[in-house]
Amino acid sequence: MTANDNPCQSCGACCAYSSNWPRFTTEDDAALDLIPAALVNDRLSGMRCDGDRCVALTGRIGETVACTIYALRPEVCRACLPGDPECNMARRRFGLAALAPGDPA
């Protein structure tokens, strides 16, 4: 899948919206143990951020981005879907056009 197929790979706004957003919620200890310790915040409550941006995110918001732990990402990251209210709220913050739910591009 390329950035042309997946709007998330050309966005990344949800990963840079708030340092409070990438919180651990429903993960079990085994899943959390797979996330590299350097990427977990000091409170062990979510992903470490640089400002509002998750440190696992690489690239430029609105251009090309990737998650360095995509297969291990926490539930909060899996729950934000292209075009849902949280997605579009984050996109607005970065001046990106809203997506329709399930929008492929």
N, C-alpha and C positions, 0 to 999 in steps of 0.2 A: 504494500500500500504506500502510495506517495503522498506528498503534501497536497497534490491536486485531488486525490481521492479522499483525503481525510482533512477536514478543516482545522482540526486540532494541531496538526503539524505545521500549519502556517499561521497559527494564532498564539497560543500559550498564555492568553490573558488570565485564565483561571489560576494559573500557577504563579502569578505575580500580582494578584489582586489584594491579598492581605496576608500578613504573617500569622494571623489567627485562623485562616482557612484550612491549611493543611494539617488539621488535628486528627489524631488517632481516635477512633470511636468504637468500631465493632470488631477490630482485628483481634485475633487471639495471640498469645505470647509467641507461638511458633512463627506466625507470619511476621510479627514485629522483629523477631530475632534475625530475620533474613535481610532487613534493611541495614545497610552499613551504618555503624554507630556515628561516624562523622557527619552523616546526613540527618541525624535525629537531634532535636533541640535539647537544651540543657535540662528542661523539666521532664523530658522523656514523654511529652504529651503530643508531639507532632513532628513534622519535618522542620529542619533548620532552615531559616530564611536569611537572606541578605537584604535588609530592608523588608519589603513586602514580597520579594521574589524567592521562591523555593530554590535552594541551592542545587537540587537535582535537575533543574531546568537548564538546558543549554540553548544558545541561539538568540535571535532577536524577536521580541514580541511583535506579532503582526506580519512577520516575514517567514522565517523558518526556525522551528524549535523542535526540541526532542527532550524526552525524560530519560535520564541516565539509569533509572531503575524502573522503567516502565512495567516489566513483568512482576516487580515486587511492590509497586506503588500501593499506598494505603487506600482503604475503602472510600475516603472522601474524594480522592482523585478519580476513582472509578465511577462514582455516583454523578459527577458533573458530566452531562452529555451535551453534544452539539445542539444548540438551539433551545436548551431548557432555560428557565428563568435565571439560574445562577450563571450559566454560560453567557447569556446576553447582558447581564449586569456587569460582568467582568469585561466583556468586549466593549461596552459603552465607555468604561473608564479609560480605555486606551484608544477611543475614537474609531473603533472598528464597527462595521455594519452588523446589525443583528442577523442571526441565522434563524431559519424556520426549524422547528423540531425535526430531527432526523435529516437535516440538510446535508447532502453529500459534498457540497463545495460552496 
